[in-house]
């Protein structure tokens, strides 16, 4: 007589653990299937002061979205479990025009949007802000097939078509590693100091993009884009053109090298000496590699020359 009762009790006791497992699976599935990477959420932390501010905005927005999603999903799951159909007679109490509830689900989303909007404006102002006295000013000219970096204060220019100028400049005069970070001419900057960039295009639309900086700007003909970068750590950072600009767009890479300030000044001194020596040496003729280099006034004998 007791056997059926025991079996029925055991089946009833097994239901709550199954429900809990189903709830855990429902919560964990989006995280696992989405490949969520904590705490960066598949983004860069930002190797510049400006880029780090952008990362904080990105991470904060992501966390807010997760919080809203968890609350919404929890309410849905709770409603499904709490008010699931038990019989034809057990119908949950019906109601409408609940003023307090309607005000809550209208006001709360508006508050969330206003908070995100405020942080977005604050971050954009920080990113777009330019210092009154930057430590270094660099003119960056994009052209089809390459880049030109002019240090006008020191009369130094570094340029070259991507396919012909690997420019393996790295911290402590070491070669770039890995090789993917070293293709194209290098934009050399002092780490920890504010650098002013004047970005132009000499022909068509290009994209100045450094993934580790969380930063991208257009280089447009006839338009001068001005911005500051403050690279926080010494290192080599991959960069590239992100706008289809011609036949060799897929090869239009460059890299940003952040050196300690003292080593950066030593690099400038070396470049300036090479510029002076090159100016005294007769040129061997225009480069036969690409027309782009000739268009910006460089030759195959040297990629260093005095800025115009």
C-alpha positions as CSV (number, residue, x, y, z in Angstrom):
1,X,0.0,0.0,0.0
2,X,2.9,2.4,0.7
3,X,4.9,1.7,-2.5
4,X,2.8,4.0,-4.8
5,X,2.8,6.7,-2.3
6,X,6.6,6.6,-2.0
7,X,7.0,6.6,-5.8
8,X,4.7,9.6,-6.1
9,X,6.6,11.5,-3.4
10,X,9.9,10.8,-5.1
11,X,8.6,12.1,-8.5
12,X,7.3,15.2,-6.8
13,X,10.6,15.8,-5.1
14,X,12.5,15.5,-8.4
15,X,10.6,18.3,-10.0
16,X,12.1,21.3,-8.1
17,X,15.8,20.3,-9.0
18,X,14.8,20.0,-12.6
19,X,13.2,23.4,-12.6
20,X,16.3,24.9,-11.0
21,X,18.5,23.3,-13.6
22,X,16.3,24.6,-16.4
23,X,16.4,28.1,-14.9
24,X,20.2,27.9,-14.6
25,X,20.5,26.7,-18.2
26,X,18.2,29.5,-19.5
27,X,20.4,32.1,-17.8
28,X,23.8,30.6,-18.8
29,X,22.9,29.8,-22.4
30,X,23.0,33.4,-23.7
31,X,26.4,33.9,-22.0
32,X,27.9,30.7,-23.3
33,X,26.4,30.8,-26.8
34,X,27.3,34.5,-27.2
35,X,31.0,33.8,-26.3
36,X,31.0,36.6,-23.8
37,X,34.5,37.5,-22.7
38,X,34.8,39.1,-19.3
39,X,35.6,41.8,-18.3
40,X,36.4,43.3,-21.7
41,X,33.4,42.0,-23.7
42,X,35.6,41.3,-26.7
43,X,36.8,44.9,-26.8
44,X,40.2,46.7,-26.3
45,X,40.8,48.4,-23.0
46,X,42.3,51.3,-24.9
47,X,46.0,51.9,-25.0
48,X,45.5,55.7,-25.0
49,X,43.9,57.9,-22.4
50,X,41.1,58.7,-24.9
51,X,40.7,55.1,-25.9
52,X,40.4,54.0,-22.3
53,X,37.5,56.4,-21.7
54,X,35.8,54.9,-24.7
55,X,36.3,51.4,-23.3
56,X,34.7,52.5,-20.0
57,X,31.7,53.7,-21.9
58,X,31.5,50.5,-23.9
59,X,31.9,48.3,-20.9
60,X,29.4,50.3,-18.8
61,X,26.8,50.2,-21.6
62,X,27.3,46.4,-21.9
63,X,26.9,45.9,-18.2
64,X,23.7,48.0,-18.2
65,X,22.4,46.0,-21.1
66,X,23.1,42.7,-19.2
67,X,21.4,44.0,-16.1
68,X,18.3,45.0,-18.0
69,X,18.3,41.7,-19.9
70,X,18.7,39.7,-16.7
71,X,15.8,41.6,-15.0
72,X,13.6,41.2,-18.0
73,X,14.4,37.6,-18.5
74,X,13.9,36.8,-14.8
75,X,10.4,38.4,-14.8
76,X,9.5,36.5,-17.9
77,X,10.7,33.2,-16.5
78,X,9.1,33.9,-13.1
79,X,5.8,34.6,-14.8
80,X,6.0,31.4,-16.8
81,X,6.7,29.3,-13.7
82,X,4.4,31.2,-11.3
83,X,1.4,31.4,-13.6
84,X,1.8,28.2,-15.6
85,X,-1.5,26.4,-16.4
86,X,-2.4,23.9,-13.7
87,X,-6.0,23.3,-14.7
88,X,-8.8,24.8,-16.6
89,X,-10.2,26.4,-13.5
90,X,-7.0,27.9,-12.2
91,X,-6.8,31.2,-14.2
92,X,-4.6,33.9,-12.8
93,X,-6.3,37.1,-11.7
94,X,-6.7,39.5,-14.6
95,X,-6.2,43.3,-14.2
96,X,-5.4,46.3,-16.4
97,X,-4.8,50.0,-16.1
98,X,-2.4,49.6,-13.2
99,X,-1.1,53.2,-13.0
100,X,1.9,52.6,-10.7
101,X,3.1,49.8,-13.0
102,X,2.6,51.7,-16.2
103,X,4.5,54.7,-14.7
104,X,7.3,52.5,-13.6
105,X,7.9,50.8,-16.9
106,X,7.8,54.2,-18.7
107,X,10.0,56.2,-16.3
108,X,12.7,53.6,-15.6
109,X,13.7,53.2,-19.3
110,X,13.7,56.9,-19.8
111,X,16.1,57.3,-16.8
112,X,18.4,54.6,-18.2
113,X,18.5,56.2,-21.6
114,X,19.3,59.7,-20.1
115,X,22.1,58.2,-17.9
116,X,23.7,56.5,-21.0
117,X,23.3,59.7,-23.0
118,X,25.0,61.7,-20.3
119,X,28.0,59.3,-20.1
120,X,28.2,59.3,-23.9
121,X,28.4,63.1,-24.1
122,X,30.9,63.2,-21.4
123,X,33.1,60.6,-23.1
124,X,32.9,62.2,-26.5
125,X,33.9,65.6,-25.0
126,X,37.0,63.9,-23.4
127,X,37.9,62.1,-26.7
128,X,37.5,65.2,-28.9
129,X,39.1,67.6,-26.4
130,X,42.5,69.0,-27.6
131,X,45.2,70.2,-25.3
132,X,46.4,73.8,-25.3
133,X,50.0,72.8,-25.4
134,X,50.6,69.3,-26.8
135,X,54.1,67.8,-26.4
136,X,54.4,66.9,-30.1
137,X,52.6,67.9,-33.3
138,X,52.5,65.5,-36.2
139,X,51.0,66.0,-39.7
140,X,49.6,62.7,-41.0
141,X,49.0,62.6,-44.8
142,X,47.3,59.6,-46.3
143,X,47.7,58.8,-50.0
144,X,46.8,55.8,-52.2
145,X,49.3,53.1,-51.2
146,X,50.9,54.7,-48.1
147,X,51.2,57.2,-45.3
148,X,53.3,60.3,-44.6
149,X,54.2,61.5,-41.1
150,X,55.7,64.9,-40.8
151,X,57.3,66.2,-37.6
152,X,57.3,69.8,-38.7
153,X,58.8,71.1,-35.4
154,X,61.9,69.0,-36.0
155,X,61.8,69.1,-39.8
156,X,61.6,65.3,-40.0
157,X,59.3,63.3,-42.3
158,X,58.7,59.6,-42.5
159,X,56.8,58.2,-45.5
160,X,56.7,55.4,-48.0
161,X,54.3,53.1,-49.9
162,X,53.3,50.2,-47.7
163,X,54.7,47.5,-50.0
164,X,58.2,49.0,-50.0
165,X,58.8,50.4,-46.6
166,X,58.6,47.9,-43.7
167,X,60.2,50.5,-41.3
168,X,61.0,48.1,-38.5
169,X,61.3,50.6,-35.7
170,X,60.6,49.3,-32.2
171,X,61.2,50.2,-28.6
172,X,64.9,50.0,-27.6
173,X,65.7,50.0,-31.4
174,X,64.5,46.4,-31.6
175,X,62.7,44.9,-34.6
176,X,58.9,44.9,-34.6
177,X,57.3,41.7,-33.5
178,X,55.1,40.1,-34.6
179,X,55.6,40.9,-38.2
180,X,51.9,41.8,-38.8
181,X,52.4,44.9,-36.6
182,X,55.3,46.1,-38.7
183,X,54.0,46.5,-42.2
184,X,54.0,50.0,-43.5
185,X,55.7,53.2,-42.3
186,X,55.7,53.9,-38.6
187,X,54.1,56.8,-36.7
188,X,56.5,57.2,-33.7
189,X,55.2,59.0,-30.6
190,X,56.4,59.6,-27.0
191,X,54.6,57.4,-24.5
192,X,52.7,59.2,-21.7
193,X,52.7,62.6,-23.5
194,X,49.9,64.3,-25.5
195,X,50.5,64.2,-29.3
196,X,48.5,66.5,-31.6
197,X,47.6,64.9,-35.0
198,X,46.6,66.9,-38.1
199,X,45.1,64.3,-40.5
200,X,44.7,65.0,-44.2
201,X,44.3,63.1,-47.4
202,X,46.3,63.8,-50.6
203,X,43.8,62.1,-53.0
204,X,40.7,60.1,-51.9
205,X,39.0,59.2,-48.6
206,X,41.1,57.1,-46.3
207,X,40.5,55.8,-42.7
208,X,43.0,56.3,-39.9
209,X,42.3,53.3,-37.6
210,X,44.2,52.0,-34.6
211,X,42.3,49.1,-33.0
212,X,44.1,49.1,-29.7
213,X,43.3,52.8,-29.4
214,X,39.6,52.3,-30.0
215,X,40.0,55.1,-32.4
216,X,39.1,55.8,-36.1
217,X,39.0,59.0,-38.1
218,X,38.4,59.8,-41.8
219,X,41.2,61.4,-43.9
220,X,39.2,63.4,-46.5
221,X,40.5,65.6,-49.3
222,X,40.2,69.3,-48.4
223,X,39.3,68.5,-44.8
224,X,41.6,68.9,-41.8
225,X,40.8,66.5,-38.9
226,X,42.5,67.5,-35.6
227,X,42.7,65.2,-32.6
228,X,45.0,64.3,-29.7
229,X,46.4,60.9,-28.7
230,X,48.0,60.1,-25.4
231,X,49.5,56.6,-25.6
232,X,49.8,55.3,-22.1
233,X,52.3,52.4,-22.5
234,X,55.4,51.8,-24.6
235,X,54.7,49.4,-27.4
236,X,53.9,48.8,-31.1
237,X,50.3,49.1,-32.2
238,X,48.9,47.8,-35.5
239,X,47.0,50.3,-37.6
240,X,45.4,50.4,-41.1
241,X,43.3,52.2,-43.6
242,X,39.6,51.3,-43.2
243,X,38.1,53.0,-46.3
244,X,38.3,51.3,-49.7
245,X,40.7,53.8,-51.4
246,X,42.1,52.0,-54.4
247,X,43.9,49.0,-55.7
248,X,46.3,48.6,-52.7
249,X,43.8,49.4,-50.0
250,X,44.2,45.9,-48.5
251,X,47.9,46.5,-48.0
252,X,47.7,50.0,-46.6
253,X,48.9,49.1,-43.1
254,X,51.0,51.2,-40.8
255,X,52.0,50.9,-37.1
256,X,52.2,53.3,-34.2
257,X,55.4,53.0,-32.1
258,X,55.3,54.5,-28.6
259,X,58.7,55.2,-27.2
260,X,59.8,56.5,-23.8
261,X,60.1,60.3,-24.1
262,X,64.0,60.3,-23.9
263,X,64.2,57.6,-26.5
264,X,61.7,59.4,-28.7
265,X,63.9,62.5,-28.6
266,X,67.0,60.4,-29.5
267,X,65.0,58.9,-32.4
268,X,64.1,62.4,-33.6
269,X,67.8,63.4,-33.4
270,X,68.8,60.4,-35.5
271,X,66.2,61.1,-38.1
272,X,67.2,64.8,-38.2
273,X,70.8,63.8,-38.8
274,X,69.8,61.4,-41.6
275,X,67.6,64.2,-43.1
276,X,70.6,66.5,-43.2
277,X,72.8,63.9,-44.7
278,X,70.2,63.0,-47.3
279,X,69.8,66.7,-48.2
280,X,73.5,66.9,-49.0
281,X,73.5,63.8,-51.1
282,X,72.4,64.0,-54.7
283,X,69.2,61.9,-55.3
284,X,69.5,58.8,-57.5
285,X,66.2,59.6,-59.1
286,X,62.5,59.0,-58.5
287,X,61.2,55.8,-57.1
288,X,60.2,53.3,-59.7
289,X,58.1,51.3,-57.2
290,X,54.9,53.3,-57.1
291,X,53.7,56.6,-58.4
292,X,52.3,57.4,-54.9
293,X,55.7,58.0,-53.4
294,X,56.8,60.3,-56.3
295,X,53.5,62.2,-55.8
296,X,54.5,63.2,-52.3
297,X,58.1,64.0,-53.2
298,X,60.1,61.0,-52.0
299,X,62.7,58.9,-53.7
300,X,63.8,55.3,-53.4
301,X,67.2,56.4,-51.9
302,X,65.7,57.7,-48.7
303,X,62.4,57.9,-46.9
304,X,63.6,60.8,-44.7
305,X,63.5,64.3,-45.9
306,X,62.9,67.8,-44.6
307,X,59.2,68.7,-44.3
308,X,58.0,71.2,-46.8
